[in-house]
């Protein structure tokens, strides 16, 4: 787990209303969220009962919009 160094923006009643992070930490969070999204998409694809196709064919269909 990565160490975070948040700074909080407070309103007039000292309630937290926003958070600021160093850019490098934010970029790491975004990268990890993208990886998690890829994992979820993979898991969903594995759950579906569909026929496997060769990787080259999949790339060709994606690039040309074939289905």
C-alpha positions as CSV (number, residue, x, y, z in Angstrom):
1,X,0.0,0.0,0.0
2,X,1.3,3.4,-0.9
3,X,1.7,6.2,1.7
4,X,-0.4,9.2,1.1
5,X,0.2,12.7,2.2
6,X,-3.2,14.5,2.0
7,X,-3.8,18.1,2.8
8,X,-7.4,19.0,3.6
9,X,-9.3,22.2,2.5
10,X,-11.6,23.2,5.3
11,X,-14.8,25.4,5.3
12,X,-15.5,28.1,7.8
13,X,-16.7,25.5,10.3
14,X,-13.5,23.4,9.9
15,X,-15.4,20.7,8.0
16,X,-13.3,19.0,5.3
17,X,-14.6,20.0,1.9
18,X,-11.7,19.0,-0.4
19,X,-8.4,17.1,-0.4
20,X,-5.1,17.9,-2.1
21,X,-2.4,15.3,-2.9
22,X,1.0,15.7,-4.3
23,X,0.8,15.1,-8.1
24,X,2.9,12.0,-8.0
25,X,0.6,10.4,-5.5
26,X,-2.5,11.3,-7.5
27,X,-0.9,9.8,-10.7
28,X,-0.2,6.6,-8.8
29,X,-3.8,6.4,-7.6
30,X,-5.1,6.9,-11.2
31,X,-2.7,4.3,-12.5
32,X,-3.9,1.8,-9.8
33,X,-7.6,2.6,-10.6
34,X,-6.9,1.9,-14.3
35,X,-5.3,-1.4,-13.5
36,X,-8.2,-2.3,-11.3
37,X,-10.6,-1.5,-14.1
38,X,-8.6,-3.8,-16.4
39,X,-8.8,-6.6,-13.9
40,X,-12.6,-6.1,-13.5
41,X,-13.0,-6.2,-17.3
42,X,-10.9,-9.3,-17.5
43,X,-13.0,-11.0,-14.8
44,X,-16.2,-10.0,-16.5
45,X,-15.0,-11.4,-19.8
46,X,-14.0,-14.7,-18.2
47,X,-17.5,-15.0,-16.7
48,X,-19.2,-14.7,-20.1
49,X,-19.9,-17.9,-22.0
50,X,-18.3,-16.9,-25.3
51,X,-16.0,-18.5,-27.8
52,X,-12.3,-17.5,-27.6
53,X,-10.8,-16.0,-30.7
54,X,-7.1,-15.5,-31.6
55,X,-5.5,-12.2,-30.4
56,X,-4.7,-11.0,-33.9
57,X,-8.3,-11.4,-34.9
58,X,-9.5,-9.5,-31.9
59,X,-7.1,-6.6,-32.6
60,X,-8.2,-6.6,-36.3
61,X,-11.9,-6.5,-35.2
62,X,-11.2,-3.7,-32.8
63,X,-9.3,-1.6,-35.3
64,X,-11.8,-2.0,-38.1
65,X,-15.0,-2.1,-36.1
66,X,-15.8,-5.6,-37.3
67,X,-18.1,-7.8,-35.2
